[in-house]
Amino acid sequence: MMRNEQINEPIEVIVHFGSGKVRPLRFLWKGRAHRINNVRGMWTTLEGRQKCHHFALLVSDIGACEISLDVDKMSWLINSVAIDN
């Protein structure tokens, strides 16, 4: 059984911008680079005026995880990772 473990830590992300879209390619977390194999979904949330873009990812050495971009702060977080119980 899988469960999502909340992380909410800052990360650095390499992205591709094109056709009005942003696509994350790799990110740096805890001193390690992680390659993104697949973007499984993308959605946007609003909390007051704070706009965040969220990405559901498959990452080669982590598995499933979620990252987000805070548009106002131009900062990225790793929000959660899927953990086997």
N, C-alpha and C positions, 0 to 999 in steps of 0.2 A: 504494500500500500504506500502511496506517495503522499507527502504533505509538503506544504510550502513553508519554509523557514524564513521569517522576516529578517532582512539584513540592514537595509537603509544606510549604506555606506557610500561615500563619494568614490567615483571612478573617473578615469580619463577614457575618452572614446574617440576612435577614428571612424569617420562617417563619409558616406558618399552623398553629395547633394546633386539632384538632377530631376528635371521635369516637375519641379515644385515639391519634391519629396525628399525626405532624409532617410538614409538606410545605414544603420550601424554595421561596421565591418569587423572591428576588433575593439577590445577594451583592456585597460590595465587596472587590476585589482590586487591589492596586497603585494605589489611588486612583481606580479606575473601578468604576462600578456595572454589573452584568451581570444581565440579565433571564433567568430560567429559562423556557424554552418547554415543556419536557416532562421529567417524572421517569420515566425508563425502567425503573428498578429500585431496590429498597431491600433491604438485608440488614444483619444485625447480626453483629459479631465479638466474641469474648472473648479477651483476652490476659491470663491470670491473672484478676485482678478487674477489669481495665479493659474496660468495655463501650463499643463504638463503633457508631454507626449510620452506614452508608454509603449514598450516593445516586449512582446513575448518571444523568447529566443531559444534556439537549440545551440549549445556551445560545446565544442569538441571535448573539452576536458572537465566540464561541469555538468552538462546535461541541460535540463530545462531551467530557465531563469527569466526574470523580468528586470528590465532597466527602464529608467525614465529620464527625460530631459525637462528641467524647469526652464521654460522659455524666457522668463523675466531675468533670472539669475545666470542663464546660459551655463547651468551646471548639471552634471549627470549623477545619478545614484544607481547602485544595484539594489533593487527593492527586495527581491526574494530569490531563493533557489529551491528547486524540488529535491526533497530528501527521501530516500527509501527508509521505511520504518522497519 
